[in-house]
Amino acid sequence: MAEPKKIRIQYYRSAIATPTKHKLVVKGLGFTRLNQIVERVDNEAIRGMVKTIPHLVRILED
């Protein structure tokens, strides 16, 4: 079976002065530190989370 497509996301701006919902999305994506890069399965749920906080994260192209 083929491996599912992945998306690399970098957490590059602090969520300190953002609404609580944005902080929960950052935590839900698995970020614990600033400038951290995580790799997640590329699906609608993850894309929706990234779309909620585009001012805090960036998608890295390979």
N, C-alpha and C positions, 0 to 999 in steps of 0.2 A: 504494500500500500504506500502511496506517495505521502511524503511528509507535508503537513499543512503549511500554507504560506505564512511567513512571519513578518512582523512590522517592528522596526526599531524606533523607540521613542525616547527623547531626552527631556528631562525635567530641568529647565534652565532659568526660570524666574520663580522667586519665592511666593508662597501662597499666604503669607502672614496677613496681609490686609485685604484678603478676599472673603467672600461669603462662605459660610460653613459648608454648603453643598459643594463648592469648588474644592475645599480641603478634603472632603470625603471622596471625591473623584480621584484626586491625586493619590490618596491612600489606597483606593480601590485598584488603581493601575499598578500598585506595588512599589511606589517610590518612597524612599526613606531619607534620601539626601539630595541636596541640590547638585546639579550637573550629572546626576546618575542616568545611565542608559539602561533601559530594560527592553527585552524582546518578548513580544506577545503575539498570539495567533491573530492573523489579520481577518477579523470578522466584523459584522455590523455592530455588535455590542461595544467592542474596543474602539471602533471608528467613532461611534456616538459619544463615548467618553472623551476622546481626544477633541471632538468638535465642541464639547461643552467648555473646555479650557484651552483654547488655542493660544491665549496670551501667556500661558505658563509652560507649555510643552512645545516641542518641535519634532517633526517626523524626519528621521535621518534616512537618506537615500544610500543604497549600497552601490 
